[in-house]
Amino acid sequence: MSKLAETVEGYVEKIVFRNDDNGYTVLSLLLDENELTCVGHFTMISEGEFIQARGNYTEHPVYGEQFLMESYEIKEPEDAYSMELYLSSGAIKGIGKALASRIVKKFGSSTFRIIVEEAERLAEVKGISKRMASEIYRQFEDKRDMRNAMMFLQKYNITGNLAVKIFQEYGQKLYDVIRENPYKMAEDISGVGFKTADEIARRIGIEYDSDYRIKAGIQYILAQANSEGHVYLPENELIIRAKNMLMVDLDSIERQIAGLNLEKKIIIVEEDNIKLIYLAVFYYMELNIARMLHDLNIQYDYDMNILNKRLEKIEQITKTSLDEQQRTAVKEAVYNGLLIITGGPGTGKTTTINAIIKVFESEGLDILLAAPTGRAAKRMSETTGYEAKTIHRMLELSKLTPGEGANYSFERNESNPLETDVLIIDEMSMVDINLMHALLKAISIGTRLILVGDVNQLPSVGPGNVLRNIIDSHCFNMVMLTKIFRQAAGSDIIVNAHKINDGEQINLDNKSMDFFLLKRQEANVIIAVMINLIKNKLPNYVKASSFDIQVLTPMRKGELGVERLNMALQEALNPPSRNKNEKEYHQGIFREGDKVMQIKNNYQIPWEIKSSYGVTTQTGTGVFNGDAGIIKEINLFSEHLLVEFDDNRLVEYSFSGLDELELAYAVTIHKSQGSEYPAVILPILDGPRLLFNRNLLYTAVTRAKSCVVIVGSDDMIKFMIDNKSEQRRYSRLDKQIREMSN
């Protein structure tokens, strides 16, 4: 039986802690002569305010007696003492204790009425000008307006940071927006999606076939398609999705598609008698990428004899020997403003990049290196000996920009381009249309751009199929490296990767030193085998810790999906301990020491890097989909969690932001792109035939540096190698490029 709620009333003497994201607050409440620590979610509250709170007394093991608040209301102070306490709390900027005392001494219990109804009279108080009196009135009303707005939005389950965003966007107009067209919030405010707006609309009583609802739903479906990797949707697929989600008739959907087209919010392209429908921002991204690529594709003159001599000298100094394909790649990089270099593992992409760097360095040119992820950039630095940055850091990520599609902006752009003569981008298969557009905007015409990647890897997590589309356009110089070099040919990981890519079956007799199959037919047995491998067998074999060995799985759901595997692996590798704090979240638990991954781009979250002495040496913003790290601390009092990522960035998450993280003992093969692990374990048993394909297996195998262990079914491996089918991505960058060249 639950305890009956109690009621307390008092003045907020001090805000001890506040989480701005979710409103969780620890405050000191003054009850007559006594102080009471009160904890709960307070939407909007200031020191000095008088509140009535309902809840229960609890005993915290560290902090003693507390009042756990369930609900509260702010009451207008009615006596002079309360008014002075509020004014002197700092709630109104410019009023300190002395001035608050003089105001209340002058007007007594009528102080608040005077501020609201006769603000000009405040100038009668020594130290207050007419201008200051007007400012006090404005602040006083703003506080009241925001507080009322917070309480209003709370009725629709909108609290904390999101409610503040809504108030800042609309001010007093928010009441009209929510009552008339709450779907407008999904367009204007980052963090308000269609489902949130639709729930508010339902509560208000807006009809399900409202024009506002159908338009917002169509835009939401197109945005969801972008998150699935598509740049557009064919009209018939858009209509099917809209009918299923909105439950309205075909005529209503077609009418609103036409309306959105007239409003320029969507763009319709007709191709082979099929209408293709884009959100406008993505159509223009594709178009601009095509134009900017052509602008960079400048031809350069260079003496062939001088170049050959330079290459010979570089080979002597570096004690390497370039094959014909690699020499061609270096020459094409010199002669062309834009070059694509592609090839599988062991084909000498790194050696080629190093030779290109040496040639341009001998010319005195400035060179920048970058890759999409921190791990890929770190590996690029290690293999070239030159500093490489993530593309985001190179472009100097600045701040969130609501309403501009990608929802982020960079300091480096067409007005402030990158200062370099040559730019080399590695792991290009991971670059989506958003990032490619931002990158090209920051490159001046006359800068050489060299794009390096494996076109047979899975495409980017984000929308588009950029590298493949650029190659398929056949409009730019491209060199494909195909020769497997002798050192690489000694690795069965590399040999088997190429066999898989060519559709050739691989030898699974376990005579290899770095590629193994352990046949098992039951999911629980497979999990037990993997745990034994990670804890006991592989660490010494590959000279790495258990946490460096990565389980990659095709699926999120199911007996061998990410969600189930992470729970089992967490229990085995980082079990509960009295010395480790933990936080229950949704259906799982985060624990200090856990391996975690960021699962969505967050362009605003701050990070810092500290020296071994604990001194902050670097700061910045932005953590990105696929970044992995370890939970260093869980603070249950301040409700935050601290993660140290692979590149030493420290990031603090509020408990309300934990939906951006998930356990990473096992990750999907798609999320592993751009990463390299000492050893990879692949649980392969059964799953959707469209998903279990050659492309997926090839990507998984190429993530391993020293060892691949497949645990499961050899028949499924054979099936995946034979299965060429891939999930189609709707993108037209190749066609846009070709059209631009005509």
Helices and strands as residue ranges (DSSP letters): E 6-18, E 24-31, E 34-41, E 50-60, E 64-75, H 80-87, H 97-107, G 108-110, H 111-117, G 119-124, H 130-154, H 160-170, G 171-173, H 174-180, H 184-188, H 194-204, H 211-227, E 233-234, H 235-246, H 250-262, E 266-271, E 274-279, H 280-296, H 304-318, H 324-335, E 338-343, H 349-362, E 367-371, H 374-384, E 388-390, H 391-394, E 422-425, G 428-430, H 433-441, E 448-453, H 466-472, E 477-481, H 486-489, H 492-501, E 515-519, H 523-532, I 533-537, H 538-542, G 546-548, E 550-553, H 562-573, E 582-585, E 588-591, E 595-598, E 602-610, E 616-623, E 628-635, E 640-645, E 650-654, G 655-660, E 661-663, E 666-668, G 670-672, E 677-684, H 694-701, E 704-712, H 714-722, H 733-741
